[in-house]
């Protein structure tokens, strides 16, 4: 009973973290798209600068706390994971 409750709490915490991370990533992307739209309007302004999307993606990737997040990210980019631990690990991931 205790282990089931612990697993449930762990699942809820992981889900909350994933939802927060997704929300933050979407807000970052929205901000980037706004800057790109402004860049199009100011195409003649040589002083206008912005952060490239690749840098945003690297920042997002660096904030992942779970292997599954990294694996999903790499799969979306059709990259192979470097040393993914895969296999039959424990159902509770401590971090």
Secondary structure as GFF3:
##gff-version 3
##sequence-region A 1 95
A	DSSP	alpha_helix	2	41	.	.	.	ID=ss1
A	DSSP	alpha_helix	53	62	.	.	.	ID=ss2
A	DSSP	alpha_helix	67	76	.	.	.	ID=ss3
###
